[in-house]
Amino acid sequence: MNKNWIELVKTREGYEILLDKVLANLPQTFGKIGDRVLVVNPIIIHESKRTIITNFTSITSTLGREPDHLARFIFKESGKAGTLQGERLLIQGRVTNEELRKLLELYVKEFVKCPICGGLDTKIIAEKRFRFLLCEVCGAKNAVRKI
C-alpha cells in the first residue's frame, strides 16, 4: 500500500484520486459548521423622537440570542431607553441606521462570533456568577461581560 501511495502522489491524477478518498472518509459536517455569514437587515422606522425596529425578533432568532439580551445591549451601548413590544423594539430617541449597524456588528463580535475560530455556532452559558461564550464548532469557552 505504501509504495502504491507514494507512486500515486507523484502524478496529478494520482494526487486527485487520493484526495477524493480522503474527502470521502471525512464526516459530512466537516467544513460546514460555522462556514456561514450572518445577514441581518433591520427594518427601521424613524418616528419623530422614536426609533422602531419592526423585525427585531427575527434578527434575534437569526443571531441565536434572546431578544431581551440584544435589547439590553442596544439600550446600554446607545445610552437610550426603550421597550420590547412583541416583535418590535422601540427606542426612545433617534438612532441612525449607521449607528444601529455598528451596534449590531459590535454585538455579533462580542456575543455571537467565536474569537478563536470565528464560528457563529455559539451559545452563552452561565456558571456561578460568570457568563461564557461556548463555541459549538471548536469547543472554546471565553468569558463575556454581563449586560
Secondary structure as UniProt FT lines:
FT   HELIX           2..9
FT   HELIX           12..25
FT   TURN            28..34
FT   STRAND          44..47
FT   TURN            48..49
FT   STRAND          50..53
FT   TURN            54..55
FT   HELIX           56..63
FT   HELIX           67..78
FT   STRAND          82..85
FT   TURN            86..87
FT   STRAND          88..92
FT   HELIX           97..111
FT   TURN            115..117
FT   STRAND          122..127
FT   TURN            128..129
FT   STRAND          130..135
FT   TURN            136..138
FT   STRAND          141..144
//
